[in-house]
């Protein structure tokens, strides 16, 4: 799948060569009785209970094909969450091929499913002003009945021409990596306040300026939808330590490096006095339909490494009955 090889989700290359913003899920969370999400209350540490989901990159594929996969997955208990990516043009395959807008598509799929947790892996903070993004996400949470996992990242990697071109093509500014990470931290602060504060407020940051900001209605989930931040750079992991309920990283390659990033996140949490076990560890793994044993090996290794939230990236075109195949061949056989 073209999206799978690029991790299908807006990863960014930092100046030091690290990817920095891909992944976006938020927890297979169910609403707990006290109004908190189980993504926060019951998944601390990530590895206690394995939670599996799928990712369908909405490029080089039709709406009806994605719709069918999500409808099928909604009836399969082993699949707990489902994801799209956030690109405005294809990042793999035919550069002039179709690419559907993520949040619009997510809202449509939210209205047609009843059980799946859902989100974007991950939203590019570069595309939409954070106050507008907070409103969009609130709407999806309401449409879904409180099933949104809010995935967000710094934006697309500047070294990937097929990702970079979408900014100029849509009249969007593109800043350097340091700017994008700092802007992400401010965005997370503003979005959480819009979801939770009962009175209008002003915000005067380096990257975000708001006057009389107020979010109404509020999301269904209390205190707010789980926040997933995706990426692997050291600068971005500091934002994860401060703001995220879940952290997602692209997998399928050097697992030792992924584990090293998790250890680094632990250290950043300790520096600010946060228990690192309160951040669920999530990993995106590309699926190989022809070599399911290899995918199962990656799943087992990720689980053993403490990544209990697994997102399985499905290449398009999708085989008939792919959701059931995932449950039987990947999830079921991994558990045995």
HELIX and SHEET records of a PDB file:
HELIX    1   1 UNK A    2  UNK A    5  1                                   4    
HELIX    2   2 UNK A   38  UNK A   41  1                                   4    
HELIX    3   3 UNK A   63  UNK A   74  1                                  12    
HELIX    4   4 UNK A  102  UNK A  112  1                                  11    
HELIX    5   5 UNK A  130  UNK A  144  1                                  15    
HELIX    6   6 UNK A  161  UNK A  169  1                                   9    
HELIX    7   7 UNK A  177  UNK A  196  1                                  20    
HELIX    8   8 UNK A  234  UNK A  243  1                                  10    
HELIX    9   9 UNK A  255  UNK A  271  1                                  17    
HELIX   10  10 UNK A  276  UNK A  278  5                                   3    
HELIX   11  11 UNK A  292  UNK A  304  1                                  13    
HELIX   12  12 UNK A  322  UNK A  325  1                                   4    
HELIX   13  13 UNK A  326  UNK A  332  3                                   7    
HELIX   14  14 UNK A  333  UNK A  335  1                                   3    
SHEET    1   A 9 UNK A 117  UNK A 120  0                                        
SHEET    2   A 9 UNK A  79  UNK A  84  1                                        
SHEET    3   A 9 UNK A  51  UNK A  55  1                                        
SHEET    4   A 9 UNK A 309  UNK A 313  1                                        
SHEET    5   A 9 UNK A 280  UNK A 286  1                                        
SHEET    6   A 9 UNK A 246  UNK A 250  1                                        
SHEET    7   A 9 UNK A 227  UNK A 230  1                                        
SHEET    8   A 9 UNK A 150  UNK A 153  1                                        
SHEET    9   A 9 UNK A 123  UNK A 124  1                                        
SHEET    1   B 2 UNK A 201  UNK A 204  0                                        
SHEET    2   B 2 UNK A 209  UNK A 213 -1                                        
END                                                                             
